[in-house]
Amino acid sequence: MQVLLVTVTIGLFFFVFGLLAIRPEVVRTWLGADIGAGELATWGGWATSSW
C-alpha cells in the first residue's frame, strides 16, 4: 500500500509540475504550431498524420 501511495504521489507531482512549467509558448516552440486557447492536445490517427 505504501508503494502505491508513493507512486501516485510522485506521478501527481510530475503531472502538476508539467502543467505549471510547460507554458503554451514552450509547446508552440516544441511543436512549431499554434494551439488553441484551452486546448491541451490534439490527437490524430496514424493514417492521417503526415511524417
C-alpha positions, -999 to 999 in steps of 0.1 A, spaced: 0 0 0 29 24 8 44 18 -26 12 26 -44 8 58 -23 43 70 -31 39 61 -68 7 80 -71 21 110 -52 52 112 -74 31 108 -105 7 136 -94 37 158 -86 52 155 -121 17 160 -137 11 192 -118 47 204 -123 43 198 -160 10 218 -161 27 247 -143 61 246 -160 53 239 -196 36 270 -208 18 274 -242 48 293 -255 71 263 -248 46 239 -265 44 262 -295 82 263 -298 85 225 -295 57 216 -319 62 245 -343 24 250 -345 -1 272 -327 -25 256 -302 -60 269 -295 -70 286 -262 -78 259 -237 -66 231 -260 -44 206 -242 -36 183 -271 -48 171 -305 -47 135 -315 -48 121 -349 -48 86 -363 -17 71 -378 -33 71 -413 -40 109 -411 -7 121 -397 20 133 -421 55 124 -410 
